[in-house]
Amino acid sequence: MLIVAGSGHGYLKTVCDYVHLGGGGAGGGSGETERLVIEWLKRMVWSEADLRAQRKGEPRQVDSASELRSQTTLPLAWVAERLNLGTRGHLARLLQQRGKSQPAAPANQRLRRI
């Protein structure tokens, strides 16, 4: 494992993190990812201020985080920060709870996901 300069947040970055975040700079989201977030905000008829005003466990935000994670490879920390969902650990718990409340997929669909 090659370690790249620290992130300034008390964490070391691996090469995977560095590549994942598009060079390790601030932000981390690609133009495509930002486009997905902006489209979602338009569907919700929310502004950036509305997004920040929502509580951190807002079900529509959690649904959006799940959708964003299924369409991209962004870290949970970036998704949690961008969608104002608190920390990555909090988002992970919200996504896990959401998954438990979803009905199980039929066996033939589970095999396709593997």
C-alpha positions in Angstrom: 0.0 0.0 0.0 1.4 3.4 -1.0 0.5 6.2 1.3 -0.1 9.7 -0.2 0.2 12.9 1.7 -2.4 13.4 4.5 -5.8 14.8 3.8 -5.6 17.5 6.4 -8.4 15.8 8.3 -6.3 13.5 10.4 -6.5 10.6 7.9 -3.9 9.1 5.6 -5.0 8.5 2.0 -4.2 5.4 0.1 -3.6 5.4 -3.6 -7.1 4.0 -4.0 -8.6 7.0 -2.1 -6.4 9.4 -4.1 -7.6 8.0 -7.5 -11.2 7.6 -6.2 -11.4 11.3 -5.3 -10.0 12.5 -8.5 -6.5 13.5 -7.3 -7.2 13.9 -3.7 -8.3 17.5 -3.9 -11.2 19.0 -2.0 -14.7 18.1 -3.1 -14.2 14.7 -4.7 -17.3 14.7 -6.9 -16.9 14.5 -10.6 -19.0 16.6 -13.0 -21.2 13.5 -13.6 -21.9 13.0 -9.9 -22.7 16.7 -9.4 -25.1 16.5 -12.3 -26.9 13.5 -10.6 -27.2 15.5 -7.3 -28.5 18.6 -9.1 -31.0 16.5 -11.0 -32.2 15.0 -7.8 -32.5 18.4 -6.2 -34.7 19.5 -9.1 -36.9 16.4 -8.8 -37.3 17.2 -5.1 -37.9 20.8 -5.9 -35.3 21.7 -3.4 -32.5 24.3 -3.4 -29.1 23.9 -1.8 -30.5 25.8 1.2 -33.5 23.4 1.4 -31.1 20.5 1.4 -29.1 21.9 4.3 -32.4 22.7 6.2 -33.6 19.0 6.2 -32.9 16.8 9.1 -30.0 14.4 8.7 -32.1 11.3 8.5 -34.7 12.6 5.9 -35.9 9.5 4.1 -35.8 11.1 0.7 -32.1 12.0 1.2 -31.3 8.5 2.3 -33.1 7.1 -0.8 -31.0 9.5 -2.9 -27.8 8.4 -1.2 -28.6 4.8 -1.9 -29.3 5.6 -5.5 -26.1 7.7 -5.8 -24.1 4.9 -4.3 -25.6 2.3 -6.7 -24.7 4.6 -9.7 -21.2 5.7 -8.6 -18.2 4.6 -6.6 -18.0 7.6 -4.4 -17.0 7.2 -0.7 -19.8 7.3 1.9 -18.1 10.3 3.5 -18.4 12.4 0.3 -22.1 11.3 -0.2 -22.9 12.0 3.4 -21.3 15.5 3.2 -22.8 16.4 -0.1 -26.4 15.3 0.8 -26.1 16.8 4.3 -26.6 13.4 6.0 -24.0 13.8 8.8 -21.0 11.5 9.0 -20.2 8.5 6.9 -20.9 6.2 9.9 -24.4 7.7 10.3 -25.1 7.3 6.6 -23.9 3.7 6.7 -26.3 3.0 9.6 -29.2 4.7 7.7 -28.5 2.8 4.6 -28.3 -0.5 6.5 -31.7 0.3 8.2 -33.2 1.2 4.9 -31.9 -2.1 3.4 -33.5 -4.1 6.2 -36.9 -2.4 5.6 -36.8 -3.3 1.9 -38.5 -6.6 1.0 -36.0 -9.3 0.0 -35.5 -9.8 -3.7 -36.6 -13.1 -5.2 -33.8 -15.7 -5.4 -33.3 -15.4 -9.2 -32.7 -11.6 -8.8 -30.2 -12.1 -6.0 -28.2 -14.4 -8.3 -28.0 -11.8 -11.0 -26.5 -9.3 -8.6 -23.6 -11.6 -7.7 
